[in-house]
Amino acid sequence: QVQLVESGGGWVQAGGSLRLSCAASGRTFGRYGVGWFRLTAGKEREFVAAIRSSTGTTYYSDSVKGRFTISRDNTKNTVFLQMNGLKPEDTAVYYCAANERFAYAWTEYDYWGQGTQVTVSS
C-alpha cells in the first residue's frame, strides 16, 4: 500500500514557476513508477509527466516538454514536478499517482494523491 500527498500548488502569473511535491509512505516506494496528471473541469484527466522506478527515465507530454521537469528522491520518498514558464492553460488540479508498472494511461495507476490546485493568471 502506498499513500501519496501532493503539495506546492498555488497561484502564479504567466511565466512564473512552481514546484510540486508528491510525498509517499511506504518503504518500497523506490520500486514504483510515478506519474503526474492534471484535471480541468470538462476535460479528461491528462498525462503530464512520469518517471520510471528502475532507470529514472522520464517522459513528458508535448504540452509541457521543455518547461516541466520530473525528478525523484527515493531517500525521501518524494517525487517533484518543477514547472517553469507556466501558462494559463496549465491551470488545473495536479495529481500524482504511483504504479508498479510504468504507464501513460491514468487508468493504469493504482495509488493517487488528493490533488493540488495550480492557477496561472495571464
Beta strands, then each sheet from edge to edge (+ up, - down):
strand 1: 4-7
strand 2: 10-13
strand 3: 18-24
strand 4: 33-39
strand 5: 46-51
strand 6: 58-60
strand 7: 68-73
strand 8: 78-83
strand 9: 92-99
strand 10: 111-112
strand 11: 116-121
sheet 1: 1+ 3- 8+ 7-
sheet 2: 2+ 11+ 9- 4+ 5- 6+
sheet 3: 2+ 11+ 9- 10+
end
